[in-house]
Amino acid sequence: MRIKEAMNKGVITVGLNTTPIEAFEKMYKEGIRRLFVMDEAGSPKGVVSYFDVIGILGSLKPSSENKSSLKIEDIMSTNIMTISTEDNIEDAANLMVRADVSGLLVLEDGKPAGVITKTDVCRLVAAEILVPLN
C-alpha cells in the first residue's frame, strides 16, 4: 500500500513565531501530538511534539516573562523526517523505527501533503491481521 492511501491528508502547522502556549492550544483543539513548523513561504522548517511543548511549559515559572517571549522556533527540532506519497507503508514503518520518530511529513512534488504516524501503520497492520481477507 502506498503512503497516499493511508496518510492523514493536510498538515496542521504553526509559524516560527508561535508561542508554546499557542502550540499547545492548537494541538489540544486538533487532537494531535505534533505540529510542523513552517516559514512565511510555507516551507517546512521544523517539528514540535506535544512532549516538547509540555516540557518547556512545565519548566517555566507562572510569572515568567519568558512565557510570552519564547517561540516555537526556539524549541522545535529541525530534523524533519519526510516520505513521498508514492512510497510504501513498509518504507514509512522502517524509517520511523530507524529514526525513532512517531510521525513523518508526507511530501507530494516536494510540498507538504499529509502526515503518516506509527498509529496509522499499526491500524493498518491490525486490520490486516484481525480482519480475515476474502
N, CA, C and O atoms as CSV, one atom per row, in Angstrom:
chain,resi,resn,atom,element,x,y,z
A,1,MET,N,N,0.838,-1.183,0.000
A,1,MET,CA,C,0.000,0.000,0.000
A,1,MET,C,C,0.881,1.244,0.000
A,1,MET,O,O,1.899,1.307,0.689
A,2,ARG,N,N,0.473,2.209,-0.774
A,2,ARG,CA,C,1.228,3.465,-0.859
A,2,ARG,C,C,0.809,4.428,0.257
A,2,ARG,O,O,-0.303,4.372,0.784
A,3,ILE,N,N,1.743,5.303,0.586
A,3,ILE,CA,C,1.526,6.282,1.642
A,3,ILE,C,C,0.281,7.122,1.359
A,3,ILE,O,O,-0.492,7.404,2.274
A,4,LYS,N,N,0.080,7.520,0.116
A,4,LYS,CA,C,-1.048,8.392,-0.213
A,4,LYS,C,C,-2.397,7.763,0.106
A,4,LYS,O,O,-3.393,8.471,0.254
A,5,GLU,N,N,-2.438,6.436,0.212
A,5,GLU,CA,C,-3.686,5.744,0.526
A,5,GLU,C,C,-3.940,5.673,2.030
A,5,GLU,O,O,-5.066,5.402,2.448
A,6,ALA,N,N,-2.935,5.907,2.836
A,6,ALA,CA,C,-3.067,5.731,4.279
A,6,ALA,C,C,-2.798,6.994,5.096
A,6,ALA,O,O,-3.094,7.032,6.290
A,7,MET,N,N,-2.250,8.010,4.473
A,7,MET,CA,C,-1.850,9.213,5.214
A,7,MET,C,C,-3.058,10.025,5.659
A,7,MET,O,O,-4.158,9.895,5.123
A,8,ASN,N,N,-2.816,10.856,6.644
A,8,ASN,CA,C,-3.781,11.875,7.046
A,8,ASN,C,C,-3.550,13.052,6.121
A,8,ASN,O,O,-2.473,13.648,6.119
A,9,LYS,N,N,-4.557,13.383,5.337
A,9,LYS,CA,C,-4.394,14.461,4.355
A,9,LYS,C,C,-4.388,15.818,5.052
A,9,LYS,O,O,-5.091,16.039,6.038
A,10,GLY,N,N,-3.586,16.702,4.517
A,10,GLY,CA,C,-3.444,18.019,5.113
A,10,GLY,C,C,-2.414,17.981,6.226
A,10,GLY,O,O,-2.153,16.931,6.814
A,11,VAL,N,N,-1.850,19.105,6.498
A,11,VAL,CA,C,-0.814,19.213,7.522
A,11,VAL,C,C,-1.192,20.367,8.440
A,11,VAL,O,O,-1.375,21.495,7.983
A,12,ILE,N,N,-1.306,20.089,9.715
A,12,ILE,CA,C,-1.617,21.142,10.680
A,12,ILE,C,C,-0.292,21.766,11.093
A,12,ILE,O,O,0.616,21.085,11.570
A,13,THR,N,N,-0.204,23.070,10.901
A,13,THR,CA,C,1.079,23.755,11.071
A,13,THR,C,C,0.968,24.965,11.991
A,13,THR,O,O,-0.117,25.436,12.330
A,14,VAL,N,N,2.139,25.437,12.372
A,14,VAL,CA,C,2.275,26.709,13.080
A,14,VAL,C,C,3.443,27.452,12.449
A,14,VAL,O,O,4.252,26.873,11.724
A,15,GLY,N,N,3.511,28.742,12.740
A,15,GLY,CA,C,4.615,29.560,12.253
A,15,GLY,C,C,5.762,29.583,13.251
A,15,GLY,O,O,5.613,29.151,14.394
A,16,LEU,N,N,6.872,30.078,12.823
A,16,LEU,CA,C,8.074,30.146,13.653
A,16,LEU,C,C,7.877,30.986,14.909
A,16,LEU,O,O,8.509,30.727,15.933
A,17,ASN,N,N,7.011,31.984,14.840
A,17,ASN,CA,C,6.807,32.890,15.969
A,17,ASN,C,C,5.681,32.479,16.904
A,17,ASN,O,O,5.336,33.228,17.818
A,18,THR,N,N,5.111,31.318,16.695
A,18,THR,CA,C,4.066,30.810,17.570
A,18,THR,C,C,4.648,30.577,18.959
A,18,THR,O,O,5.785,30.123,19.086
A,19,THR,N,N,3.883,30.882,19.995
A,19,THR,CA,C,4.347,30.616,21.359
A,19,THR,C,C,4.028,29.165,21.723
A,19,THR,O,O,3.133,28.564,21.130
A,20,PRO,N,N,4.750,28.599,22.690
A,20,PRO,CA,C,4.432,27.240,23.136
A,20,PRO,C,C,2.987,27.098,23.622
A,20,PRO,O,O,2.361,26.062,23.402
A,21,ILE,N,N,2.460,28.121,24.273
A,21,ILE,CA,C,1.067,28.061,24.738
A,21,ILE,C,C,0.115,27.974,23.548
A,21,ILE,O,O,-0.831,27.187,23.569
A,22,GLU,N,N,0.357,28.770,22.520
A,22,GLU,CA,C,-0.483,28.723,21.323
A,22,GLU,C,C,-0.376,27.359,20.642
A,22,GLU,O,O,-1.371,26.825,20.152
A,23,ALA,N,N,0.824,26.802,20.614
A,23,ALA,CA,C,1.020,25.477,20.008
A,23,ALA,C,C,0.260,24.414,20.795
A,23,ALA,O,O,-0.393,23.548,20.212
A,24,PHE,N,N,0.350,24.485,22.119
A,24,PHE,CA,C,-0.370,23.527,22.960
A,24,PHE,C,C,-1.871,23.619,22.702
A,24,PHE,O,O,-2.540,22.597,22.549
A,25,GLU,N,N,-2.394,24.829,22.652
A,25,GLU,CA,C,-3.824,25.026,22.417
A,25,GLU,C,C,-4.248,24.451,21.065
A,25,GLU,O,O,-5.320,23.858,20.949
A,26,LYS,N,N,-3.414,24.625,20.052
A,26,LYS,CA,C,-3.732,24.098,18.715
A,26,LYS,C,C,-3.703,22.570,18.722
A,26,LYS,O,O,-4.578,21.930,18.139
A,27,MET,N,N,-2.702,21.987,19.377
A,27,MET,CA,C,-2.632,20.525,19.459
A,27,MET,C,C,-3.860,19.973,20.173
A,27,MET,O,O,-4.456,18.989,19.734
A,28,TYR,N,N,-4.231,20.615,21.276
A,28,TYR,CA,C,-5.386,20.169,22.051
A,28,TYR,C,C,-6.664,20.252,21.208
A,28,TYR,O,O,-7.448,19.305,21.159
A,29,LYS,N,N,-6.856,21.374,20.561
A,29,LYS,CA,C,-8.048,21.590,19.740
A,29,LYS,C,C,-8.138,20.578,18.607
A,29,LYS,O,O,-9.219,20.065,18.316
A,30,GLU,N,N,-7.006,20.287,17.966
A,30,GLU,CA,C,-6.982,19.394,16.808
A,30,GLU,C,C,-6.845,17.916,17.192
A,30,GLU,O,O,-7.020,17.033,16.352
A,31,GLY,N,N,-6.531,17.651,18.469
A,31,GLY,CA,C,-6.362,16.265,18.918
A,31,GLY,C,C,-5.142,15.593,18.315
A,31,GLY,O,O,-5.187,14.420,17.943
A,32,ILE,N,N,-4.045,16.347,18.219
A,32,ILE,CA,C,-2.819,15.817,17.615
A,32,ILE,C,C,-1.654,15.947,18.587
A,32,ILE,O,O,-1.753,16.633,19.604
A,33,ARG,N,N,-0.540,15.276,18.259
A,33,ARG,CA,C,0.633,15.284,19.135
A,33,ARG,C,C,1.874,15.883,18.498
A,33,ARG,O,O,2.952,15.854,19.091
A,34,ARG,N,N,1.734,16.426,17.297
A,34,ARG,CA,C,2.888,17.080,16.671
A,34,ARG,C,C,2.394,18.156,15.720
A,34,ARG,O,O,1.325,18.048,15.118
A,35,LEU,N,N,3.201,19.190,15.606
A,35,LEU,CA,C,2.923,20.269,14.669
A,35,LEU,C,C,4.160,20.497,13.821
A,35,LEU,O,O,5.282,20.484,14.327
A,36,PHE,N,N,3.955,20.701,12.558
A,36,PHE,CA,C,5.062,21.056,11.694
A,36,PHE,C,C,5.150,22.575,11.656
A,36,PHE,O,O,4.141,23.275,11.574
A,37,VAL,N,N,6.375,23.061,11.717
A,37,VAL,CA,C,6.628,24.498,11.782
A,37,VAL,C,C,7.040,24.966,10.392
A,37,VAL,O,O,7.987,24.450,9.797
A,38,MET,N,N,6.305,25.959,9.889
A,38,MET,CA,C,6.544,26.462,8.538
A,38,MET,C,C,7.004,27.916,8.585
A,38,MET,O,O,6.637,28.674,9.483
A,39,ASP,N,N,7.813,28.285,7.599
A,39,ASP,CA,C,8.191,29.697,7.483
A,39,ASP,C,C,7.090,30.440,6.717
A,39,ASP,O,O,6.077,29.849,6.344
A,40,GLU,N,N,7.296,31.722,6.491
A,40,GLU,CA,C,6.283,32.555,5.841
A,40,GLU,C,C,5.964,32.080,4.428
A,40,GLU,O,O,4.858,32.309,3.938
A,41,ALA,N,N,6.911,31.425,3.767
A,41,ALA,CA,C,6.704,30.941,2.401
A,41,ALA,C,C,6.024,29.575,2.363
A,41,ALA,O,O,5.743,29.052,1.284
A,42,GLY,N,N,5.757,28.993,3.537
A,42,GLY,CA,C,5.112,27.689,3.593
A,42,GLY,C,C,6.067,26.518,3.493
A,42,GLY,O,O,5.641,25.388,3.252
A,43,SER,N,N,7.358,26.775,3.676
A,43,SER,CA,C,8.353,25.696,3.654
A,43,SER,C,C,8.533,25.129,5.055
A,43,SER,O,O,8.599,25.885,6.024
A,44,PRO,N,N,8.613,23.797,5.173
A,44,PRO,CA,C,8.805,23.197,6.499
A,44,PRO,C,C,10.179,23.536,7.074
A,44,PRO,O,O,11.198,23.405,6.396
A,45,LYS,N,N,10.189,23.969,8.320
A,45,LYS,CA,C,11.436,24.341,8.995
A,45,LYS,C,C,11.700,23.504,10.229
A,45,LYS,O,O,12.840,23.434,10.688
A,46,GLY,N,N,10.664,22.857,10.787
A,46,GLY,CA,C,10.862,22.073,11.989
A,46,GLY,C,C,9.601,21.335,12.380
A,46,GLY,O,O,8.567,21.415,11.718
A,47,VAL,N,N,9.724,20.617,13.477
A,47,VAL,CA,C,8.599,19.884,14.041
A,47,VAL,C,C,8.686,20.008,15.549
A,47,VAL,O,O,9.774,20.021,16.124
A,48,VAL,N,N,7.535,20.097,16.178
A,48,VAL,CA,C,7.486,20.187,17.632
A,48,VAL,C,C,6.423,19.201,18.121
A,48,VAL,O,O,5.330,19.116,17.561
A,49,SER,N,N,6.765,18.469,19.164
A,49,SER,CA,C,5.847,17.471,19.695
A,49,SER,C,C,5.123,17.994,20.933
A,49,SER,O,O,5.523,18.984,21.545
A,50,TYR,N,N,4.071,17.311,21.270
A,50,TYR,CA,C,3.313,17.603,22.484
A,50,TYR,C,C,4.244,17.589,23.689
A,50,TYR,O,O,4.168,18.466,24.549
A,51,PHE,N,N,5.124,16.590,23.748
A,51,PHE,CA,C,6.031,16.463,24.894
A,51,PHE,C,C,7.061,17.589,24.940
A,51,PHE,O,O,7.460,18.015,26.024
A,52,ASP,N,N,7.496,18.079,23.771
A,52,ASP,CA,C,8.387,19.245,23.732
A,52,ASP,C,C,7.701,20.453,24.365
A,52,ASP,O,O,8.282,21.158,25.190
A,53,VAL,N,N,6.457,20.671,23.959
A,53,VAL,CA,C,5.713,21.838,24.426
A,53,VAL,C,C,5.397,21.725,25.914
A,53,VAL,O,O,5.602,22.677,26.668
A,54,ILE,N,N,4.900,20.570,26.337
A,54,ILE,CA,C,4.574,20.372,27.753
A,54,ILE,C,C,5.826,20.513,28.610
A,54,ILE,O,O,5.786,21.114,29.684
A,55,GLY,N,N,6.931,19.961,28.136
A,55,GLY,CA,C,8.184,20.046,28.884
A,55,GLY,C,C,8.633,21.475,29.094
A,55,GLY,O,O,9.051,21.840,30.193
A,56,ILE,N,N,8.554,22.280,28.066
A,56,ILE,CA,C,9.007,23.667,28.184
A,56,ILE,C,C,8.031,24.481,29.023
A,56,ILE,O,O,8.453,25.315,29.825
A,57,LEU,N,N,6.741,24.253,28.851
A,57,LEU,CA,C,5.755,24.992,29.654
A,57,LEU,C,C,5.859,24.616,31.128
A,57,LEU,O,O,5.698,25.467,32.003
A,58,GLY,N,N,6.128,23.340,31.401
A,58,GLY,CA,C,6.274,22.889,32.785
A,58,GLY,C,C,7.508,23.441,33.467
A,58,GLY,O,O,7.549,23.536,34.694
A,59,SER,N,N,8.510,23.807,32.691
A,59,SER,CA,C,9.755,24.296,33.275
A,59,SER,C,C,9.739,25.803,33.532
A,59,SER,O,O,10.624,26.329,34.207
A,60,LEU,N,N,8.740,26.492,32.997
A,60,LEU,CA,C,8.662,27.945,33.184
A,60,LEU,C,C,7.879,28.287,34.446
A,60,LEU,O,O,6.884,27.635,34.764
A,61,LYS,N,N,8.324,29.288,35.144
A,61,LYS,CA,C,7.599,29.775,36.314
A,61,LYS,C,C,6.339,30.495,35.843
A,61,LYS,O,O,6.351,31.124,34.785
A,62,PRO,N,N,5.246,30.411,36.614
A,62,PRO,CA,C,3.995,31.048,36.193
A,62,PRO,C,C,4.126,32.536,35.877
A,62,PRO,O,O,3.447,33.032,34.978
A,63,SER,N,N,4.971,33.244,36.586
A,63,SER,CA,C,5.092,34.680,36.352
A,63,SER,C,C,6.237,35.025,35.394
A,63,SER,O,O,6.589,36.191,35.219
A,64,SER,N,N,6.797,34.004,34.790
A,64,SER,CA,C,7.966,34.198,33.934
A,64,SER,C,C,7.651,35.047,32.707
A,64,SER,O,O,6.665,34.811,32.009
A,65,GLU,N,N,8.503,36.038,32.457
A,65,GLU,CA,C,8.370,36.843,31.238
A,65,GLU,C,C,8.742,36.014,30.018
A,65,GLU,O,O,8.336,36.340,28.902
A,66,ASN,N,N,9.515,34.938,30.217
A,66,ASN,CA,C,9.913,34.080,29.102
A,66,ASN,C,C,8.720,33.410,28.435
A,66,ASN,O,O,8.796,33.036,27.265
A,67,LYS,N,N,7.615,33.252,29.168
A,67,LYS,CA,C,6.438,32.598,28.608
A,67,LYS,C,C,5.958,33.298,27.346
A,67,LYS,O,O,5.561,32.637,26.387
A,68,SER,N,N,5.990,34.602,27.334
A,68,SER,CA,C,5.484,35.329,26.175
A,68,SER,C,C,6.560,35.558,25.113
A,68,SER,O,O,6.242,35.786,23.946
A,69,SER,N,N,7.824,35.498,25.511
A,69,SER,CA,C,8.888,35.763,24.538
A,69,SER,C,C,9.427,34.491,23.889
A,69,SER,O,O,10.044,34.555,22.825
A,70,LEU,N,N,9.205,33.350,24.507
A,70,LEU,CA,C,9.680,32.084,23.957
A,70,LEU,C,C,8.838,31.701,22.747
A,70,LEU,O,O,7.611,31.796,22.789
A,71,LYS,N,N,9.483,31.274,21.680
A,71,LYS,CA,C,8.802,30.913,20.437
A,71,LYS,C,C,9.078,29.458,20.085
A,71,LYS,O,O,10.064,28.873,20.534
A,72,ILE,N,N,8.203,28.889,19.284
A,72,ILE,CA,C,8.365,27.503,18.828
A,72,ILE,C,C,9.705,27.326,18.130
A,72,ILE,O,O,10.338,26.277,18.251
A,73,GLU,N,N,10.130,28.329,17.416
A,73,GLU,CA,C,11.423,28.295,16.731
A,73,GLU,C,C,12.558,27.951,17.712
A,73,GLU,O,O,13.553,27.339,17.324
A,74,ASP,N,N,12.400,28.350,18.979
A,74,ASP,CA,C,13.427,28.120,19.988
A,74,ASP,C,C,13.464,26.679,20.499
A,74,ASP,O,O,14.483,26.235,21.026
A,75,ILE,N,N,12.356,25.947,20.344
A,75,ILE,CA,C,12.306,24.595,20.919
A,75,ILE,C,C,12.087,23.493,19.889
A,75,ILE,O,O,12.177,22.313,20.228
A,76,MET,N,N,11.802,23.851,18.639
A,76,MET,CA,C,11.499,22.840,17.620
A,76,MET,C,C,12.746,22.039,17.241
A,76,MET,O,O,13.881,22.484,17.415
A,77,SER,N,N,12.489,20.858,16.725
A,77,SER,CA,C,13.546,20.054,16.121
A,77,SER,C,C,13.609,20.425,14.647
A,77,SER,O,O,12.576,20.518,13.984
A,78,THR,N,N,14.787,20.632,14.142
A,78,THR,CA,C,14.926,20.973,12.726
A,78,THR,C,C,15.152,19.732,11.862
A,78,THR,O,O,15.287,19.833,10.643
A,79,ASN,N,N,15.193,18.581,12.493
A,79,ASN,CA,C,15.387,17.320,11.788
A,79,ASN,C,C,14.018,16.757,11.400
A,79,ASN,O,O,13.464,15.914,12.105
A,80,ILE,N,N,13.483,17.223,10.287
A,80,ILE,CA,C,12.165,16.786,9.825
A,80,ILE,C,C,12.337,15.542,8.958
A,80,ILE,O,O,13.052,15.560,7.956
A,81,MET,N,N,11.679,14.478,9.356
A,81,MET,CA,C,11.721,13.245,8.577
A,81,MET,C,C,10.559,13.278,7.588
A,81,MET,O,O,9.414,13.521,7.971
A,82,THR,N,N,10.861,13.032,6.316
A,82,THR,CA,C,9.839,13.089,5.278
A,82,THR,C,C,9.793,11.797,4.472
A,82,THR,O,O,10.728,10.996,4.469
A,83,ILE,N,N,8.679,11.632,3.799
A,83,ILE,CA,C,8.482,10.492,2.907
A,83,ILE,C,C,7.568,10.960,1.778
A,83,ILE,O,O,6.823,11.926,1.941
A,84,SER,N,N,7.624,10.291,0.660
A,84,SER,CA,C,6.812,10.663,-0.503
A,84,SER,C,C,5.470,9.942,-0.495
A,84,SER,O,O,5.340,8.849,0.058
A,85,THR,N,N,4.481,10.565,-1.114
A,85,THR,CA,C,3.161,9.937,-1.248
A,85,THR,C,C,3.249,8.621,-2.012
A,85,THR,O,O,2.396,7.750,-1.841
A,86,GLU,N,N,4.263,8.467,-2.847
A,86,GLU,CA,C,4.400,7.274,-3.677
A,86,GLU,C,C,5.173,6.137,-2.998
A,86,GLU,O,O,5.214,5.024,-3.523
A,87,ASP,N,N,5.782,6.403,-1.844
A,87,ASP,CA,C,6.490,5.349,-1.114
A,87,ASP,C,C,5.491,4.379,-0.503
A,87,ASP,O,O,4.295,4.660,-0.434
A,88,ASN,N,N,6.000,3.230,-0.060
A,88,ASN,CA,C,5.162,2.199,0.549
A,88,ASN,C,C,5.079,2.365,2.057
A,88,ASN,O,O,5.959,2.960,2.680
A,89,ILE,N,N,4.014,1.834,2.630
A,89,ILE,CA,C,3.825,1.862,4.084
A,89,ILE,C,C,5.011,1.209,4.789
A,89,ILE,O,O,5.437,1.671,5.848
A,90,GLU,N,N,5.543,0.140,4.206
A,90,GLU,CA,C,6.695,-0.539,4.810
A,90,GLU,C,C,7.888,0.402,4.924
A,90,GLU,O,O,8.633,0.353,5.903
A,91,ASP,N,N,8.067,1.266,3.913
A,91,ASP,CA,C,9.150,2.249,3.949
A,91,ASP,C,C,8.948,3.215,5.110
A,91,ASP,O,O,9.899,3.564,5.808
A,92,ALA,N,N,7.708,3.645,5.311
A,92,ALA,CA,C,7.400,4.567,6.414
A,92,ALA,C,C,7.676,3.894,7.756
A,92,ALA,O,O,8.285,4.500,8.638
A,93,ALA,N,N,7.234,2.654,7.916
A,93,ALA,CA,C,7.444,1.936,9.178
A,93,ALA,C,C,8.934,1.788,9.462
A,93,ALA,O,O,9.383,2.042,10.580
A,94,ASN,N,N,9.693,1.382,8.461
A,94,ASN,CA,C,11.146,1.221,8.646
A,94,ASN,C,C,11.818,2.542,9.003
A,94,ASN,O,O,12.675,2.582,9.885
A,95,LEU,N,N,11.439,3.613,8.329
A,95,LEU,CA,C,12.040,4.918,8.600
A,95,LEU,C,C,11.714,5.397,10.011
A,95,LEU,O,O,12.590,5.905,10.712
A,96,MET,N,N,10.459,5.239,10.431
A,96,MET,CA,C,10.074,5.681,11.776
A,96,MET,C,C,10.808,4.894,12.853
A,96,MET,O,O,11.251,5.465,13.850
A,97,VAL,N,N,10.937,3.591,12.658
A,97,VAL,CA,C,11.644,2.769,13.649
A,97,VAL,C,C,13.126,3.129,13.686
A,97,VAL,O,O,13.687,3.334,14.762
A,98,ARG,N,N,13.753,3.207,12.536
A,98,ARG,CA,C,15.195,3.510,12.490
A,98,ARG,C,C,15.526,4.906,12.996
A,98,ARG,O,O,16.551,5.099,13.651
A,99,ALA,N,N,14.672,5.884,12.701
A,99,ALA,CA,C,14.919,7.270,13.121
A,99,ALA,C,C,14.343,7.559,14.505
A,99,ALA,O,O,14.567,8.635,15.061
A,100,ASP,N,N,13.603,6.601,15.061
A,100,ASP,CA,C,12.961,6.750,16.370
A,100,ASP,C,C,12.070,7.989,16.411
A,100,ASP,O,O,12.174,8.823,17.310
A,101,VAL,N,N,11.190,8.087,15.409
A,101,VAL,CA,C,10.205,9.158,15.367
A,101,VAL,C,C,8.813,8.528,15.261
A,101,VAL,O,O,8.670,7.381,14.837
A,102,SER,N,N,7.810,9.282,15.645
A,102,SER,CA,C,6.455,8.732,15.636
A,102,SER,C,C,5.604,9.230,14.477
A,102,SER,O,O,4.452,8.822,14.330
A,103,GLY,N,N,6.162,10.108,13.656
A,103,GLY,CA,C,5.409,10.601,12.515
A,103,GLY,C,C,6.315,11.176,11.445
A,103,GLY,O,O,7.420,11.644,11.721
A,104,LEU,N,N,5.823,11.128,10.221
A,104,LEU,CA,C,6.578,11.628,9.073
A,104,LEU,C,C,5.744,12.642,8.307
A,104,LEU,O,O,4.533,12.475,8.156
A,105,LEU,N,N,6.386,13.674,7.832
A,105,LEU,CA,C,5.749,14.633,6.945
A,105,LEU,C,C,5.733,14.009,5.554
A,105,LEU,O,O,6.773,13.586,5.050
A,106,VAL,N,N,4.568,13.950,4.939
A,106,VAL,CA,C,4.426,13.355,3.608
A,106,VAL,C,C,4.484,14.464,2.566
A,106,VAL,O,O,3.755,15.453,2.643
A,107,LEU,N,N,5.367,14.278,1.592
A,107,LEU,CA,C,5.540,15.263,0.533
A,107,LEU,C,C,5.011,14.730,-0.796
A,107,LEU,O,O,5.154,13.553,-1.127
A,108,GLU,N,N,4.395,15.647,-1.542
A,108,GLU,CA,C,3.985,15.337,-2.911
A,108,GLU,C,C,4.519,16.456,-3.784
A,108,GLU,O,O,4.189,17.626,-3.593
A,109,ASP,N,N,5.346,16.081,-4.741
A,109,ASP,CA,C,6.020,17.070,-5.588
A,109,ASP,C,C,6.788,18.088,-4.751
A,109,ASP,O,O,6.835,19.273,-5.082
A,110,GLY,N,N,7.389,17.606,-3.660
A,110,GLY,CA,C,8.217,18.448,-2.796
A,110,GLY,C,C,7.457,19.351,-1.841
A,110,GLY,O,O,8.066,20.133,-1.112
A,111,LYS,N,N,6.119,19.251,-1.836
A,111,LYS,CA,C,5.311,20.104,-0.967
A,111,LYS,C,C,4.563,19.250,0.054
A,111,LYS,O,O,4.176,18.122,-0.249
A,112,PRO,N,N,4.354,19.784,1.274
A,112,PRO,CA,C,3.627,19.028,2.299
A,112,PRO,C,C,2.221,18.657,1.832
A,112,PRO,O,O,1.464,19.508,1.364
A,113,ALA,N,N,1.883,17.363,1.968
A,113,ALA,CA,C,0.575,16.876,1.542
A,113,ALA,C,C,-0.176,16.163,2.659
A,113,ALA,O,O,-1.394,16.003,2.586
A,114,GLY,N,N,0.549,15.732,3.699
A,114,GLY,CA,C,-0.096,14.992,4.773
A,114,GLY,C,C,0.910,14.517,5.794
A,114,GLY,O,O,2.076,14.911,5.794
A,115,VAL,N,N,0.413,13.652,6.668
A,115,VAL,CA,C,1.224,13.095,7.747
A,115,VAL,C,C,0.894,11.614,7.860
A,115,VAL,O,O,-0.259,11.216,7.698
A,116,ILE,N,N,1.900,10.805,8.136
A,116,ILE,CA,C,1.695,9.386,8.446
A,116,ILE,C,C,2.357,9.124,9.787
A,116,ILE,O,O,3.490,9.547,10.018
A,117,THR,N,N,1.652,8.427,10.674
A,117,THR,CA,C,2.157,8.192,12.027
A,117,THR,C,C,2.286,6.699,12.311
A,117,THR,O,O,1.779,5.861,11.565
A,118,LYS,N,N,2.977,6.388,13.406
A,118,LYS,CA,C,3.078,4.995,13.834
A,118,LYS,C,C,1.694,4.427,14.117
A,118,LYS,O,O,1.433,3.254,13.848
A,119,THR,N,N,0.816,5.248,14.654
A,119,THR,CA,C,-0.553,4.807,14.928
A,119,THR,C,C,-1.258,4.410,13.635
A,119,THR,O,O,-1.980,3.413,13.608
A,120,ASP,N,N,-1.060,5.172,12.573
A,120,ASP,CA,C,-1.659,4.831,11.281
A,120,ASP,C,C,-1.159,3.479,10.787
A,120,ASP,O,O,-1.938,2.653,10.311
A,121,VAL,N,N,0.140,3.264,10.904
A,121,VAL,CA,C,0.737,1.997,10.461
A,121,VAL,C,C,0.205,0.844,11.303
A,121,VAL,O,O,-0.113,-0.218,10.767
A,122,CYS,N,N,0.106,1.040,12.614
A,122,CYS,CA,C,-0.415,-0.012,13.499
A,122,CYS,C,C,-1.861,-0.360,13.160
A,122,CYS,O,O,-2.237,-1.532,13.184
A,123,ARG,N,N,-2.666,0.640,12.847
A,123,ARG,CA,C,-4.060,0.385,12.458
A,123,ARG,C,C,-4.128,-0.477,11.199
A,123,ARG,O,O,-4.953,-1.385,11.101
A,124,LEU,N,N,-3.255,-0.185,10.240
A,124,LEU,CA,C,-3.239,-0.969,9.003
A,124,LEU,C,C,-2.824,-2.402,9.262
A,124,LEU,O,O,-3.413,-3.331,8.709
A,125,VAL,N,N,-1.817,-2.588,10.096
A,125,VAL,CA,C,-1.353,-3.941,10.433
A,125,VAL,C,C,-2.449,-4.689,11.173
A,125,VAL,O,O,-2.723,-5.849,10.866
A,126,ALA,N,N,-3.074,-4.044,12.139
A,126,ALA,CA,C,-4.144,-4.681,12.903
A,126,ALA,C,C,-5.303,-5.075,11.999
A,126,ALA,O,O,-5.863,-6.162,12.144
A,127,ALA,N,N,-5.664,-4.204,11.074
A,127,ALA,CA,C,-6.762,-4.515,10.158
A,127,ALA,C,C,-6.415,-5.724,9.292
A,127,ALA,O,O,-7.275,-6.555,8.998
A,128,GLU,N,N,-5.168,-5.813,8.893
A,128,GLU,CA,C,-4.721,-6.932,8.054
A,128,GLU,C,C,-4.706,-8.235,8.842
A,128,GLU,O,O,-5.065,-9.284,8.307
A,129,ILE,N,N,-4.300,-8.181,10.097
A,129,ILE,CA,C,-4.178,-9.382,10.915
A,129,ILE,C,C,-5.528,-9.808,11.488
A,129,ILE,O,O,-5.859,-10.993,11.490
A,130,LEU,N,N,-6.295,-8.852,11.969
A,130,LEU,CA,C,-7.518,-9.173,12.691
A,130,LEU,C,C,-8.744,-9.379,11.806
A,130,LEU,O,O,-9.695,-10.048,12.210
A,131,VAL,N,N,-8.726,-8.814,10.611
A,131,VAL,CA,C,-9.866,-8.965,9.712
A,131,VAL,C,C,-9.475,-9.939,8.605
A,131,VAL,O,O,-8.566,-9.660,7.822
A,132,PRO,N,N,-10.154,-11.073,8.538
A,132,PRO,CA,C,-9.793,-12.061,7.507
A,132,PRO,C,C,-10.000,-11.495,6.091
A,132,PRO,O,O,-10.972,-10.793,5.813
A,133,LEU,N,N,-9.064,-11.827,5.228
A,133,LEU,CA,C,-9.173,-11.424,3.831
A,133,LEU,C,C,-10.090,-12.390,3.091
A,133,LEU,O,O,-10.043,-13.596,3.333
A,134,ASN,N,N,-10.909,-11.879,2.208
A,134,ASN,CA,C,-11.814,-12.749,1.437
A,134,ASN,C,C,-11.240,-13.033,0.090
A,134,ASN,O,O,-11.852,-13.746,-0.705
